[in-house]
Amino acid sequence: MYSNSMSKECIAMLLAGGQGSRLMVLTEKTAKPAVPFGGKYRIIDFPLSNCVNSGIDTVGIMTQYQPLELNDYIGNGGPWGLNRNYGGVHVLPPYSKSKKSEWYKGTANAIYQNIRFVDRYNPKYVLVLSGDHIYKMDYAKMLAFHKEKGSECTIAVLDVPLEEASRFGIMNTNSDDSIYEFEEKPKKPKSTKASMGVYLFNWDILRQYLIDDEHTEGSSNDFGKDVIPKLLSDKKKLYAYQFDGYWKDVGTIQSLWEANMDLIDDDVPIELKDPDFKIYARNYAHPSSYIAKSAEVTDSLITEGCSIEGKVVHSVISTGCTIEPGAVVENSFIMPNTTIKAGAVVKYSIISENCTIGAGASVGVEPEDPKAVKKNICVIAKDLLIADGEVVTE
Amino acid sequence: MNMTGIIFSNIYDTPMGELTKKRTVASMPFGGRYRFIDFVLSNMVNSNVSSIGVITKYNYQSLMDHLGGGSEWDLNRKDANLYILPPFATGVTNIYRGNLEALYNAISFLNATKPDYVVMCDTTVICNIDFRDALKSHVESGADVTAICSSTIEDYECDSNDLVITAKDGIVDDLAIGYMLGESSKVGMGMFIIDRKTLINIINNYVSRGRYSFEKDYLLTSFVDKSIKINAYEFKGTVLRNHNVVSYFKNSFKLMKPEVKADIFKRDAIIRTKVRDEAPTFYHESSVVNECLVADGCEIKGTVENSILFRGVVIEEGAVVRNSIVMQGSHIGKSAAVNYAIIDKDVDISQGTALTGAPLTPIIIHKGQKI
């Protein structure tokens, strides 16, 4: 055990316990942060890589829902450079204590239950993250802002269109970016600054508020509902940190599909290739992809380990997939190790890991209006076999 | 029954010409994302060889960069290690005149390691082999040394360093170097299994008498003297021998054949390599890609046919690449035309340039060049 004299300036606590029920069958067997994304990633790779790229080398990941796959994926943190002698990545499930044992009751309670973990590093600042957003962000800049403002709690915000603001937690700010009001999904939004679910706290303050919150009768132990409002009513110094890059909550099937399509779209500013800000992922040693003579691939992302003999248009194909001759994949996201048999047609779909779409089967339907925002995305759950010739429309 | 692994990283650098000017033959890029050494190293790890020494002579910076601490091959464990064994700056000699002399510099490694047997390999022969089967054959045969060999395929051309063997009931009855002994002869794969203590004795005895080649000085002369018994272990899987630029060029494309691919990249015996964390490859709307091996991190806007693209290659709009190997990080400019070429790492082919080689004489563009 290291002594407390070695301390970290800032550590991150990543909330990965949520079930992600809006992702339906995709999270039946998997925690949301472990859901595959973008060909070779999982959602959690984004916040984890952000931490590493921002110089944060200590991350606690709080899990409780279907943690097996996530634990396996994180391992010792080596793929992200988080296999440190002091610090590094730690998976933190709820555990029995001498007096009582309980699940994580809410986002704030999850960190409350891990106060001893945080204290070991004696940090000045604690960054609270969630495991269901796709974005690339340098938290070091946010920390600099936090220090400059003398803030006690800084919340990263994103400008959203006014008509969408009522779907988000909205921060109402003064001209100096200080927050005077927080409204969760306001009917009549006064600002367009939506919370990204990225919070930076002074640990001494957060620690006290977590303890107080735990002893508050009727609290739901949630950051958005309880802790932030309490900080505001106590007139603590809260600031909104403006982020203007790409950010997407991939909490629904529609948004998960959109975020994958965004990777293909040239106009969307999410750059996976930036060598100075890489997104790291666990790698499974697959050979290069084989693109056969019969293949036709356009406007798509294809990851290593695939064998493509069919047609792929405007789609994201993950590691280890096989697209047989005559198969067609359009406007879809195919997760790792799935096989699309000869002559099968997949459109506007998300196909999970280790599926087999039988020969001549048809999955998904072309929307009547391809420009419509809301699409009917067909989802096939993990390890499923769609029989030859079967037709699946939702 | 355990083995220690020895890998010779650059005994046969010369035939690769310009491609090994700035790297060892062991670090020759192969198959889109691999280096030669990945295959033999993965084979050893998959065969439970847990202590591996890599003998290097010169140009080994790129090799060391590739191997790192060995973690990609699970060789950074308390009970499994990777040792890079460069020549001592002082001592008997600075550069190696043969593999026995190279082993002489590795003698402290061989003394310190515990397993009873040693598997020694070059890196130019690509295959997916389980050395445990070869060891079993070695022990059962009671021979002094086992030479791992294979039958040859149609386009095989005997190389001057090839060990050619004929065997009866697995025991070698004729032996030659660089000369075919007839249709039934097998050809060595540059892989041997030998008792560790015997090997140490051989190294000490031969090097002290100015004899440096394991094959020519030890195997061949001892065989002629009838003082040793050699076991021939025939490997039946796919074998890709990379003797020179032409065979390297041909073999690269063989990886696209389903039967070759299935035999080399087995699910239960994975070939591992260094991870580079590239993004998936993007195929633009204008791209036409046929019969290719493509690694991650590429961006394809032009036409690519019957070619191998390594990681991070960019093919601009209107560019046409055919029958070529394009290595990591190279950039093919707009409307450039490349046919029968080996484009080494980080090359920039500018707009409109045309480069054409021939099937047996691919044009080679050196690392980092701008054309």
Boltz contact constraints between the chains, C-beta under 6 A:
constraints:
  - contact:
      token1: [A, 39]
      token2: [B, 280]
      max_distance: 6.0
  - contact:
      token1: [A, 40]
      token2: [B, 280]
      max_distance: 6.0
  - contact:
      token1: [A, 272]
      token2: [B, 279]
      max_distance: 6.0
  - contact:
      token1: [A, 273]
      token2: [B, 279]
      max_distance: 6.0
  - contact:
      token1: [A, 278]
      token2: [B, 277]
      max_distance: 6.0
  - contact:
      token1: [A, 280]
      token2: [B, 277]
      max_distance: 6.0
  - contact:
      token1: [A, 283]
      token2: [B, 275]
      max_distance: 6.0
  - contact:
      token1: [A, 285]
      token2: [B, 270]
      max_distance: 6.0
  - contact:
      token1: [A, 285]
      token2: [B, 272]
      max_distance: 6.0
  - contact:
      token1: [A, 287]
      token2: [B, 265]
      max_distance: 6.0
  - contact:
      token1: [A, 288]
      token2: [B, 32]
      max_distance: 6.0
  - contact:
      token1: [A, 288]
      token2: [B, 33]
      max_distance: 6.0
  - contact:
      token1: [A, 288]
      token2: [B, 293]
      max_distance: 6.0
  - contact:
      token1: [A, 288]
      token2: [B, 294]
      max_distance: 6.0
  - contact:
      token1: [A, 288]
      token2: [B, 295]
      max_distance: 6.0
  - contact:
      token1: [A, 289]
      token2: [B, 294]
      max_distance: 6.0
  - contact:
      token1: [A, 290]
      token2: [B, 293]
      max_distance: 6.0
  - contact:
      token1: [A, 291]
      token2: [B, 289]
      max_distance: 6.0
  - contact:
      token1: [A, 291]
      token2: [B, 292]
      max_distance: 6.0
  - contact:
      token1: [A, 291]
      token2: [B, 294]
      max_distance: 6.0
  - contact:
      token1: [A, 293]
      token2: [B, 290]
      max_distance: 6.0
  - contact:
      token1: [A, 293]
      token2: [B, 291]
      max_distance: 6.0
  - contact:
      token1: [A, 297]
      token2: [B, 283]
      max_distance: 6.0
  - contact:
      token1: [A, 297]
      token2: [B, 289]
      max_distance: 6.0
  - contact:
      token1: [A, 298]
      token2: [B, 283]
      max_distance: 6.0
  - contact:
      token1: [A, 298]
      token2: [B, 285]
      max_distance: 6.0
  - contact:
      token1: [A, 299]
      token2: [B, 285]
      max_distance: 6.0
  - contact:
      token1: [A, 300]
      token2: [B, 283]
      max_distance: 6.0
  - contact:
      token1: [A, 301]
      token2: [B, 280]
      max_distance: 6.0
  - contact:
      token1: [A, 301]
      token2: [B, 282]
      max_distance: 6.0
  - contact:
      token1: [A, 302]
      token2: [B, 281]
      max_distance: 6.0
  - contact:
      token1: [A, 303]
      token2: [B, 280]
      max_distance: 6.0
  - contact:
      token1: [A, 304]
      token2: [B, 296]
      max_distance: 6.0
